[in-house]
Amino acid sequence: MNTLNNHFFAERISHDVAGIRISAIKEMAILSAGMGNVASLTWGLPSFETPEYIRKGVIQRLQQDPDIGKYTLPDGLKDLREIVAKQHSAETGIAVDADDQVMITAGNMQGLNTLFQIITNPGDEIILTDPCFASHIQQIRLCACSPRFWPLDEARHWDLDIERLPELINAKTKAIVIVTPSNPTGKIFRKDELIRLGEIARQHKLMILIDNPYHHFTYENKDLYYNLASNQDFFDHIIYCFSFSKSYAMSGWRLGYMVLPDHLKEQSLKVHDANMICAPRISQVAGIIALKEKSNHIAEFEAVLSKRRELICQRLAEVPHVFEYHKPEGAYYVFPKIVADHTNAYDFSIRLLNEAKVALTPGSAFGPSGEHHVRMAYCVPEDVINLAFDRIQAYFK
Ligand SMILES: Cc1ncc(COP(=O)(O)O)c(C=O)c1O
């Protein structure tokens, strides 16, 4: 295409879209896919296969269910919503209504997108922990809103800094997004801090969006995990989003659910209907099988991840001249500080990719506090972790 045409089309691109970049996670993944033979710790895509009982169950349904290829209603199959309601009350002790308070989504990204569309007007602000999950920043900007960064306390291993929260709230603030265990730091936020967060949100009439892909991966720290959605006091303020992507190794199926107050569910029906009609029915069927049948795959995934966590920490400990790290408490990320000579995390990551064939995600992608850090995803096989660190060791000899 010639420059004249490019210019012509560039003028027709929305400012919100033109103003964002693809997340650095995907940028690094795309760059490394183009290079070949890269040891990649960049993408939080687990190496696990979707468990066999789910795949087999879907094959059977594909053969026997004449409706398998059809739309569902915008909030998803009733069977799935009912199992979700049961699952949610078993996990949180809070009873929810499958019809009025459960929404099936095409994954947490799509669920959050729906929520941002529902609760914001252009110019509004959403509070994100800093560092936060990179894509939340872009989602908010795509709604012509601004992320308001809430710096986490690095000295306390990226814990919530509740004292700083009230000063970030103003008339435009609509919600706070929470991910625990955290992506990118692996921190599990503590119960007392989360309850204080709930109280502040209630006082200022803010929503709390809990984006929860990782609560099954808390290793020896199970007791630290607290689900704020299990607190009835905050029910009207909380939207709980669960993703099948990680615990069920179903990232490509695009499936999740939201538990939300009735009046928001009503609004979300309109947004789903207008944007995508419904989550793919075949994935919803897979979700029913996933939740209905007993399986110990989550414990197995966690055991494998636990070994990978030990390995990556051991390998990080061997390069104290390159990285300083804290052992992550949950999820499958570690967020070390770069202590080797560098200018910024982005240039450091690009240099490592081009010169050592190791892909990491620059910490600056996760918010300003992430500068001078990198995120490493240890959901990949041990030989990939070892290869990445062999190369890092050789490069920084
Ligand atoms: C915090 C967080 N939210 C959402 C997602 C994506 O979830 P889903 O696949 O359900 O859209 C991820 C994936 O890495 C994530 O880490």
The ligand as a Tripos MOL2 file, in Angstrom:
@<TRIPOS>MOLECULE
LIG
   16    16     1     0     0
SMALL
NO_CHARGES

@<TRIPOS>ATOM
      1 C1         -5.0030  -11.2830   35.1620 C.3       1 LIG1
      2 C2         -5.4850  -11.9100   33.9190 C.ar      1 LIG1
      3 N1         -6.7220  -11.6470   33.4930 N.ar      1 LIG1
      4 C3         -7.2090  -12.2010   32.3820 C.ar      1 LIG1
      5 C4         -6.4280  -13.0480   31.6250 C.ar      1 LIG1
      6 C5         -7.0280  -13.6400   30.4110 C.3       1 LIG1
      7 O1         -8.0990  -14.4620   30.8070 O.3       1 LIG1
      8 P1         -9.0570  -15.1240   29.7370 P.3       1 LIG1
      9 O2         -8.2480  -16.1200   28.9670 O.co2     1 LIG1
     10 O3        -10.1170  -15.7630   30.5680 O.co2     1 LIG1
     11 O4         -9.5830  -14.0330   28.8800 O.co2     1 LIG1
     12 C6         -5.1260  -13.3440   32.0050 C.ar      1 LIG1
     13 C7         -4.2720  -14.1940   31.1830 C.2       1 LIG1
     14 O5         -3.0760  -14.2550   31.3040 O.2       1 LIG1
     15 C8         -4.6450  -12.7670   33.1930 C.ar      1 LIG1
     16 O6         -3.4320  -13.0220   33.6500 O.3       1 LIG1
@<TRIPOS>BOND
     1     1     2 1
     2     2     3 ar
     3     2    15 ar
     4     3     4 ar
     5     4     5 ar
     6     5     6 1
     7     5    12 ar
     8     6     7 1
     9     7     8 1
    10     8     9 2
    11     8    10 1
    12     8    11 1
    13    12    13 1
    14    12    15 ar
    15    13    14 2
    16    15    16 1
@<TRIPOS>SUBSTRUCTURE
     1 LIG1         1 GROUP 0 **** ****
